[in-house]
């Protein structure tokens, strides 16, 4: 990546810093959690063995459904699926679903009709609670990877927030005396691996991205430095000036002062668009379900210069799934029977396909 950075700087006269390459948080979490989970795979072996006994016998599967009816379960489900060795989140779902149905398993293991093989694999209540520490530890990483790869609103603005939450969870698990030792070891391993990505995922660029998301709260204090960074970035990238805005406000004269409210008079007369945005979004707004739509509906009119930056940065997703799906789409377009397609034709067709999907979604 260093070679690419130097090439881009020399060819296009850019000033890309060492943090220009932003990693996908979804992939970072997935790979690092996968490494950490290897230390706790053995702890789920008793659940795995119990599920195998049920899934290999139709009689046991019928007994499983009958026990759910006897316990007045609102929904009758099948025996949970076994996990896949190469997918850590499948192990999480296997243990989580089994834990939710633990009373069903306990009921069957105490039933005289159950085979000796089933009763011999009974899991005690104390053991179930220990397994629950695995669930609690993996719940956040599972939610993060699912949200980052599938949500329409998961963008690069959330990367630093996600990393902070994961590191905090690792610290909590390491300090807990109730979790399994394997979970404590997994937390230490995960923290060590995630910390390596901290300079990249919590850089100045990520701070800018996060400031464009009204859902994310900012720490109290002086934000002069980040404001100035954003101001210089916008002026350099979009050839606009913020000083002109202040001059226009000063030229409005008595008519402007006459209709100025008391609240407005308390504000700094030199405040520009960025100052007003930071003031208006000082408190996080969790009511926003689609903050990209907020920029489209309100933000671009209230803060037109910042909207330029928001438009170009918030389109960057926290996962490469959308980019990879574009390659899959192009595979359906570029076929052996379409040999006369030029590069320009392919670009237009892929773009039209993307626009069509976007318009149908809206």
Secondary structure as a PSIPRED ss2 file (coil, helix, strand):
# PSIPRED VFORMAT (PSIPRED V4.0)

   1 X C   1.000  0.000  0.000
   2 X H   0.000  1.000  0.000
   3 X H   0.000  1.000  0.000
   4 X H   0.000  1.000  0.000
   5 X H   0.000  1.000  0.000
   6 X H   0.000  1.000  0.000
   7 X H   0.000  1.000  0.000
   8 X H   0.000  1.000  0.000
   9 X H   0.000  1.000  0.000
  10 X H   0.000  1.000  0.000
  11 X H   0.000  1.000  0.000
  12 X H   0.000  1.000  0.000
  13 X C   1.000  0.000  0.000
  14 X C   1.000  0.000  0.000
  15 X C   1.000  0.000  0.000
  16 X C   1.000  0.000  0.000
  17 X C   1.000  0.000  0.000
  18 X C   1.000  0.000  0.000
  19 X C   1.000  0.000  0.000
  20 X C   1.000  0.000  0.000
  21 X C   1.000  0.000  0.000
  22 X C   1.000  0.000  0.000
  23 X C   1.000  0.000  0.000
  24 X C   1.000  0.000  0.000
  25 X H   0.000  1.000  0.000
  26 X H   0.000  1.000  0.000
  27 X H   0.000  1.000  0.000
  28 X H   0.000  1.000  0.000
  29 X H   0.000  1.000  0.000
  30 X H   0.000  1.000  0.000
  31 X H   0.000  1.000  0.000
  32 X H   0.000  1.000  0.000
  33 X H   0.000  1.000  0.000
  34 X H   0.000  1.000  0.000
  35 X H   0.000  1.000  0.000
  36 X H   0.000  1.000  0.000
  37 X H   0.000  1.000  0.000
  38 X C   1.000  0.000  0.000
  39 X C   1.000  0.000  0.000
  40 X C   1.000  0.000  0.000
  41 X H   0.000  1.000  0.000
  42 X H   0.000  1.000  0.000
  43 X H   0.000  1.000  0.000
  44 X H   0.000  1.000  0.000
  45 X H   0.000  1.000  0.000
  46 X H   0.000  1.000  0.000
  47 X H   0.000  1.000  0.000
  48 X H   0.000  1.000  0.000
  49 X H   0.000  1.000  0.000
  50 X H   0.000  1.000  0.000
  51 X H   0.000  1.000  0.000
  52 X H   0.000  1.000  0.000
  53 X H   0.000  1.000  0.000
  54 X H   0.000  1.000  0.000
  55 X H   0.000  1.000  0.000
  56 X C   1.000  0.000  0.000
  57 X C   1.000  0.000  0.000
  58 X H   0.000  1.000  0.000
  59 X H   0.000  1.000  0.000
  60 X H   0.000  1.000  0.000
  61 X H   0.000  1.000  0.000
  62 X H   0.000  1.000  0.000
  63 X H   0.000  1.000  0.000
  64 X H   0.000  1.000  0.000
  65 X H   0.000  1.000  0.000
  66 X H   0.000  1.000  0.000
  67 X H   0.000  1.000  0.000
  68 X H   0.000  1.000  0.000
  69 X H   0.000  1.000  0.000
  70 X H   0.000  1.000  0.000
  71 X C   1.000  0.000  0.000
  72 X C   1.000  0.000  0.000
  73 X C   1.000  0.000  0.000
  74 X C   1.000  0.000  0.000
  75 X C   1.000  0.000  0.000
  76 X C   1.000  0.000  0.000
  77 X C   1.000  0.000  0.000
  78 X C   1.000  0.000  0.000
  79 X C   1.000  0.000  0.000
  80 X C   1.000  0.000  0.000
  81 X C   1.000  0.000  0.000
  82 X C   1.000  0.000  0.000
  83 X C   1.000  0.000  0.000
  84 X C   1.000  0.000  0.000
  85 X C   1.000  0.000  0.000
  86 X C   1.000  0.000  0.000
  87 X C   1.000  0.000  0.000
  88 X H   0.000  1.000  0.000
  89 X H   0.000  1.000  0.000
  90 X H   0.000  1.000  0.000
  91 X H   0.000  1.000  0.000
  92 X H   0.000  1.000  0.000
  93 X H   0.000  1.000  0.000
  94 X H   0.000  1.000  0.000
  95 X H   0.000  1.000  0.000
  96 X H   0.000  1.000  0.000
  97 X H   0.000  1.000  0.000
  98 X H   0.000  1.000  0.000
  99 X H   0.000  1.000  0.000
 100 X H   0.000  1.000  0.000
 101 X C   1.000  0.000  0.000
 102 X H   0.000  1.000  0.000
 103 X H   0.000  1.000  0.000
 104 X H   0.000  1.000  0.000
 105 X H   0.000  1.000  0.000
 106 X H   0.000  1.000  0.000
 107 X H   0.000  1.000  0.000
 108 X H   0.000  1.000  0.000
 109 X H   0.000  1.000  0.000
 110 X C   1.000  0.000  0.000
 111 X C   1.000  0.000  0.000
 112 X C   1.000  0.000  0.000
 113 X C   1.000  0.000  0.000
 114 X C   1.000  0.000  0.000
 115 X C   1.000  0.000  0.000
 116 X H   0.000  1.000  0.000
 117 X H   0.000  1.000  0.000
 118 X H   0.000  1.000  0.000
 119 X H   0.000  1.000  0.000
 120 X C   1.000  0.000  0.000
 121 X C   1.000  0.000  0.000
 122 X C   1.000  0.000  0.000
 123 X C   1.000  0.000  0.000
 124 X C   1.000  0.000  0.000
 125 X H   0.000  1.000  0.000
 126 X H   0.000  1.000  0.000
 127 X H   0.000  1.000  0.000
 128 X H   0.000  1.000  0.000
 129 X H   0.000  1.000  0.000
 130 X H   0.000  1.000  0.000
 131 X H   0.000  1.000  0.000
 132 X H   0.000  1.000  0.000
 133 X H   0.000  1.000  0.000
 134 X H   0.000  1.000  0.000
 135 X H   0.000  1.000  0.000
 136 X H   0.000  1.000  0.000
 137 X H   0.000  1.000  0.000
 138 X H   0.000  1.000  0.000
 139 X H   0.000  1.000  0.000
 140 X H   0.000  1.000  0.000
 141 X H   0.000  1.000  0.000
 142 X H   0.000  1.000  0.000
 143 X H   0.000  1.000  0.000
 144 X H   0.000  1.000  0.000
 145 X H   0.000  1.000  0.000
 146 X H   0.000  1.000  0.000
 147 X H   0.000  1.000  0.000
 148 X H   0.000  1.000  0.000
 149 X H   0.000  1.000  0.000
 150 X H   0.000  1.000  0.000
 151 X C   1.000  0.000  0.000
 152 X C   1.000  0.000  0.000
 153 X C   1.000  0.000  0.000
 154 X C   1.000  0.000  0.000
 155 X E   0.000  0.000  1.000
 156 X H   0.000  1.000  0.000
 157 X H   0.000  1.000  0.000
 158 X H   0.000  1.000  0.000
 159 X H   0.000  1.000  0.000
 160 X H   0.000  1.000  0.000
 161 X H   0.000  1.000  0.000
 162 X H   0.000  1.000  0.000
 163 X H   0.000  1.000  0.000
 164 X H   0.000  1.000  0.000
 165 X H   0.000  1.000  0.000
 166 X H   0.000  1.000  0.000
 167 X H   0.000  1.000  0.000
 168 X H   0.000  1.000  0.000
 169 X H   0.000  1.000  0.000
 170 X H   0.000  1.000  0.000
 171 X H   0.000  1.000  0.000
 172 X H   0.000  1.000  0.000
 173 X H   0.000  1.000  0.000
 174 X H   0.000  1.000  0.000
 175 X H   0.000  1.000  0.000
 176 X C   1.000  0.000  0.000
 177 X C   1.000  0.000  0.000
 178 X C   1.000  0.000  0.000
 179 X C   1.000  0.000  0.000
 180 X C   1.000  0.000  0.000
 181 X H   0.000  1.000  0.000
 182 X H   0.000  1.000  0.000
 183 X H   0.000  1.000  0.000
 184 X H   0.000  1.000  0.000
 185 X H   0.000  1.000  0.000
 186 X H   0.000  1.000  0.000
 187 X H   0.000  1.000  0.000
 188 X H   0.000  1.000  0.000
 189 X H   0.000  1.000  0.000
 190 X H   0.000  1.000  0.000
 191 X H   0.000  1.000  0.000
 192 X H   0.000  1.000  0.000
 193 X H   0.000  1.000  0.000
 194 X H   0.000  1.000  0.000
 195 X H   0.000  1.000  0.000
 196 X C   1.000  0.000  0.000
 197 X C   1.000  0.000  0.000
 198 X H   0.000  1.000  0.000
 199 X H   0.000  1.000  0.000
 200 X H   0.000  1.000  0.000
 201 X H   0.000  1.000  0.000
 202 X C   1.000  0.000  0.000
 203 X C   1.000  0.000  0.000
 204 X H   0.000  1.000  0.000
 205 X H   0.000  1.000  0.000
 206 X H   0.000  1.000  0.000
 207 X H   0.000  1.000  0.000
 208 X H   0.000  1.000  0.000
 209 X H   0.000  1.000  0.000
 210 X H   0.000  1.000  0.000
 211 X H   0.000  1.000  0.000
 212 X C   1.000  0.000  0.000
 213 X C   1.000  0.000  0.000
 214 X C   1.000  0.000  0.000
 215 X C   1.000  0.000  0.000
 216 X C   1.000  0.000  0.000
 217 X C   1.000  0.000  0.000
 218 X C   1.000  0.000  0.000
 219 X C   1.000  0.000  0.000
 220 X C   1.000  0.000  0.000
 221 X C   1.000  0.000  0.000
 222 X C   1.000  0.000  0.000
 223 X C   1.000  0.000  0.000
 224 X H   0.000  1.000  0.000
 225 X H   0.000  1.000  0.000
 226 X H   0.000  1.000  0.000
 227 X H   0.000  1.000  0.000
 228 X H   0.000  1.000  0.000
 229 X H   0.000  1.000  0.000
 230 X H   0.000  1.000  0.000
 231 X H   0.000  1.000  0.000
 232 X H   0.000  1.000  0.000
 233 X H   0.000  1.000  0.000
 234 X H   0.000  1.000  0.000
 235 X H   0.000  1.000  0.000
 236 X H   0.000  1.000  0.000
 237 X H   0.000  1.000  0.000
 238 X H   0.000  1.000  0.000
 239 X C   1.000  0.000  0.000
 240 X C   1.000  0.000  0.000
 241 X C   1.000  0.000  0.000
 242 X C   1.000  0.000  0.000
 243 X H   0.000  1.000  0.000
 244 X H   0.000  1.000  0.000
 245 X H   0.000  1.000  0.000
 246 X H   0.000  1.000  0.000
 247 X H   0.000  1.000  0.000
 248 X H   0.000  1.000  0.000
 249 X H   0.000  1.000  0.000
 250 X H   0.000  1.000  0.000
 251 X C   1.000  0.000  0.000
 252 X C   1.000  0.000  0.000
 253 X H   0.000  1.000  0.000
 254 X H   0.000  1.000  0.000
 255 X H   0.000  1.000  0.000
 256 X H   0.000  1.000  0.000
 257 X H   0.000  1.000  0.000
 258 X H   0.000  1.000  0.000
 259 X C   1.000  0.000  0.000
 260 X C   1.000  0.000  0.000
 261 X C   1.000  0.000  0.000
 262 X H   0.000  1.000  0.000
 263 X H   0.000  1.000  0.000
 264 X H   0.000  1.000  0.000
 265 X H   0.000  1.000  0.000
 266 X C   1.000  0.000  0.000
 267 X C   1.000  0.000  0.000
 268 X C   1.000  0.000  0.000
 269 X C   1.000  0.000  0.000
 270 X C   1.000  0.000  0.000
 271 X C   1.000  0.000  0.000
 272 X C   1.000  0.000  0.000
 273 X H   0.000  1.000  0.000
 274 X H   0.000  1.000  0.000
 275 X H   0.000  1.000  0.000
 276 X H   0.000  1.000  0.000
 277 X H   0.000  1.000  0.000
 278 X H   0.000  1.000  0.000
 279 X H   0.000  1.000  0.000
 280 X H   0.000  1.000  0.000
 281 X C   1.000  0.000  0.000
 282 X C   1.000  0.000  0.000
 283 X C   1.000  0.000  0.000
 284 X C   1.000  0.000  0.000
 285 X C   1.000  0.000  0.000
 286 X C   1.000  0.000  0.000
 287 X C   1.000  0.000  0.000
 288 X C   1.000  0.000  0.000
 289 X C   1.000  0.000  0.000
 290 X C   1.000  0.000  0.000
 291 X H   0.000  1.000  0.000
 292 X H   0.000  1.000  0.000
 293 X H   0.000  1.000  0.000
 294 X H   0.000  1.000  0.000
 295 X H   0.000  1.000  0.000
 296 X H   0.000  1.000  0.000
 297 X H   0.000  1.000  0.000
 298 X H   0.000  1.000  0.000
 299 X H   0.000  1.000  0.000
 300 X H   0.000  1.000  0.000
 301 X H   0.000  1.000  0.000
 302 X H   0.000  1.000  0.000
 303 X C   1.000  0.000  0.000
 304 X H   0.000  1.000  0.000
 305 X H   0.000  1.000  0.000
 306 X H   0.000  1.000  0.000
 307 X H   0.000  1.000  0.000
 308 X H   0.000  1.000  0.000
 309 X H   0.000  1.000  0.000
 310 X H   0.000  1.000  0.000
 311 X H   0.000  1.000  0.000
 312 X H   0.000  1.000  0.000
 313 X H   0.000  1.000  0.000
 314 X C   1.000  0.000  0.000
 315 X C   1.000  0.000  0.000
 316 X C   1.000  0.000  0.000
 317 X E   0.000  0.000  1.000
 318 X C   1.000  0.000  0.000
 319 X C   1.000  0.000  0.000
 320 X C   1.000  0.000  0.000
 321 X H   0.000  1.000  0.000
 322 X H   0.000  1.000  0.000
 323 X H   0.000  1.000  0.000
 324 X H   0.000  1.000  0.000
 325 X H   0.000  1.000  0.000
 326 X H   0.000  1.000  0.000
 327 X H   0.000  1.000  0.000
 328 X H   0.000  1.000  0.000
 329 X H   0.000  1.000  0.000
 330 X H   0.000  1.000  0.000
 331 X H   0.000  1.000  0.000
 332 X H   0.000  1.000  0.000
 333 X H   0.000  1.000  0.000
 334 X C   1.000  0.000  0.000
 335 X C   1.000  0.000  0.000
 336 X C   1.000  0.000  0.000
 337 X C   1.000  0.000  0.000
 338 X C   1.000  0.000  0.000
 339 X C   1.000  0.000  0.000
 340 X C   1.000  0.000  0.000
 341 X C   1.000  0.000  0.000
 342 X C   1.000  0.000  0.000
 343 X H   0.000  1.000  0.000
 344 X H   0.000  1.000  0.000
 345 X H   0.000  1.000  0.000
 346 X H   0.000  1.000  0.000
 347 X H   0.000  1.000  0.000
 348 X H   0.000  1.000  0.000
 349 X H   0.000  1.000  0.000
 350 X H   0.000  1.000  0.000
 351 X H   0.000  1.000  0.000
 352 X H   0.000  1.000  0.000
 353 X H   0.000  1.000  0.000
 354 X H   0.000  1.000  0.000
 355 X H   0.000  1.000  0.000
 356 X H   0.000  1.000  0.000
 357 X H   0.000  1.000  0.000
 358 X H   0.000  1.000  0.000
 359 X H   0.000  1.000  0.000
 360 X H   0.000  1.000  0.000
 361 X H   0.000  1.000  0.000
 362 X C   1.000  0.000  0.000
